[in-house]
């Protein structure tokens, strides 16, 4: 767990440098999305599951473990992106990288992923490979 925390802190520092400290909440959400993507890239699905919102994780666990279900999804993965944008609305956030759009929700333990692998569909809601109820 300390390794994941250090990854989050390192990603937050990168994001803060990129955003110029303009929005700490957006930077923290961006850091969480970046760490989630990095965990997927390293095939550490158990750690990635720890970054999911409870409802999203529960939905994945129908029929197997979260890690098994996450491994079977076609989610973009990679290192933290230098082209990161985020929007925050209260306790919800949307983070865009070059490879993905991720939705998050702030909890008492930090930002948690509620949806990932999302593609915009114009005026319609996003189409996401992974999402909670």
N, C-alpha and C positions, 0 to 999 in steps of 0.2 A: 504493500500500500504506500510506503514512503516514496517508492520509485515513481508511482503514478502522480503523487502530489508534486514531486520535483518536476515532472514533465509538465504538469499544469502550470506551475510557477514559471518555468522556462518559456512555455508557449505564451503565457500572459505577458512576459517581458518583451517578447518579440512583437506581439500585437500592440502593446503600448508604444513601442518605438515606431511602428508603422502608422498608428493612428495619431501620434503626437499627443497622447494622453487626453485627447478631446473628449472621450466618453468612456469612463472606467467600466461602466456596466456593459457597454458594447464590447469592450476589450476582453472582459472576463468571459462573456458569452462566446466570443471568437476563439479564445484560448480553449474553452471546453470543446468546441466543435473541432478545432485543430487536433487536440489530443485524441478525440474519438476517431478521427480520420487516420491518425498515426497508428493507433492501436489496431485498426482494421488492416492497415498496410503491413504491420508486423505479424498479422494473424494471431494476435492476442485477443481472441474473442471474449474470453472471460473478463479481462480488464475492460474491454469495450462495453460489455453488458453492465458493468458497474457504473458506467456513465449514462445509462438510460434512465428515463423517468420511470417510476414504478408501473404505471399503467401500460407503457410501451413494452416494458420487460415482461409483464404478465401476459400480454397479448402474444409475444414471441414464444413464450414457454408452453403454449398449448401444443402437446404432442412431442415434447422433448425439452432438453435444457436450452437455456438462452444462448449459450455459446454455440451449440450445434445449429440452432435455428439461424443465428446471425451469420455463421459460416456459409449457410446455404443461400443467403441473399446476395444479390448483385448490387453491392454498394460501392460507390467510388471511394478510393482510399489513397492516402498519400501523406507526405510530410506537411507541416503547416505551410500554408500558402502565403506568398507575399502580396497577393492580390485579394485581400480580404475586406469585405464590407459587412457591416452589421447594422441592424435596426432593432431597437428595444422599445417595447410598449409595456410599461409596468413590469410584470414578472414573466413576460414572454419575449422571445427574441427570434430573429431570422438572421442567419449568417450565410453569406455566399462566398464560396471560394471558386477557383478556376474549374474545379471538378465536381462541385456539389452545392446544393442548397440544403441547409440543416435548420430545423426549428428546435428551439429549446425553451425550457421553463425553469425559472429560478426557484430553488428550494432552500431549506435551511442548511443544506450541505453544499450548495453551489448550483451552477447551471447544469441541468440534465437534458439529454437529447430526447425529444418527443417524436421527431420524424427526421428521416434522412433519405438520401437518394431521391430528392424531390426535383421535379421539373415543372416549370411554369407552363400554364395552359391559357394564356391570355387572361380573360376576365373570370374564367372558371377557377376553382380551387386547385392548388398544386397537386400533382400526381406523385405520390411518394412510394418508394419501394418498401420502406419501413415506416410504420406510424402506429401510434397508440389509438385507443378508441376515440 
